Amino acid sequence: MQNRAILYNFQTGHWQKYVYNLPTLKNDETLVKVAYAGLCGSDMHRIINPSKHESEIVMGHEVSGIVVASSNEKLVGKSVVVNPIGNCQKCFYCEHEQSQFCSNSRNIGKNVNGAFADYVIAPTKNIYITPADFPLELGVLADGVAVVLHSLQKLTFSPRSALIVGDGAMGCLFVAVLKALYSDIKIVLKGRHNIDLIKKMYHIDNEVKDEEFDLSVETVGRAQSDTLNDCIRQTVYGGSVLVTGVYPPDFTLSLDARTAFYKELKIYGINSFCVSAERDDFAEALQLIERHHNLFGSLITHYFSLDDFEKGVEKMSDKRNSPVVKVVYEPH
């Protein structure tokens, strides 16, 4: 079977359609016809700065679709969402309920071909059937929601107030999840591009003065220290700071250590999410989206066909002119 996919062409300097033959399914794999594939911030980093090695892998790890063939025949024809992280289930971390640190993971869109294509192959254990009335396009949010839920598990209290720094997709997902879990929580979002959209959507404030919050969340990352230090300074004594922003490998933070330590803050770095015998963050994410899909639906702000791949990239790159939270591709 042939598969149309998007790969970077170094000769033309553009992302172009590429057709290749799908390999034969292994006895623990499932073939999914892609219905929706989300464009993630991590994809954007690689799209803007493509490397020869990464250009050989089809990207796209936020994916929902219909099962075409599977090692589990009961899955064929089912609407599904794919967990993109293929943990080995055998290493020390997998055996100790910390699969996010798996030493041997094979991740869709990262080191195995992903979902910016007509079809994607995934381990059968990573296939999650959706309920009959589940909006399949919202399946692309499950990966991000799972990260948010994994982050919130670090807390030893139910937050009454939260400061979210960064209004990209992850910051907006934090707002939606907190609204779903804590109906009376006060949320303040600090950002530059999607503030008005999210403020109207969730009835939250964005006036940040000298307030302090039980919980602060840093979602920006990049080669700067200001946003994390903002979180530190605006978190109450004994409060918690969750750091989901991605920093460059060679970047060293300039940390307001005195304030962080004097306040006895709990600062948690967040890697990804965990799927184990004891807890399945991905399954919980799908359940939360199903129960509160009214809180998540508006976060998908733009749809494009796979033929218009670069238009989606351009939209994500140009947030100043119009709000952009999540771009989704529809291959068919």
Buried (B, 14 or more C-beta within 10 A) or exposed (E): EEBBBBBBEEEEEEBBEBEEEBEEBEEEBBBBBBBBBBBBBBBBBBBEEBEEEBBEBBBBBBBBBBBBBBBBEEBEEBBBBBBBBBBBBEBEBBEEEBBBBBEEBBBBBBEBBBBBBBBBBBBBBBBBBBEEEBBBBBBBBBBBBBBBBBBBEBBEEEBEBBBBBBBBBBBBBBBBBBBBBBEEBBBBBBBEBBBEBBBEBBEBEBEBEEEBBBBBBBBBBBEBBEBBBBBBBBBBEEBBBBBBBBBEEEEEEEBBEEEBEEBEBBBBEBEBBBBBEEBBBBBBBBBBBBEBBEBBBBBBBBBBEBEBBBEBBEBBEEBEEEBBBBBBBBBE
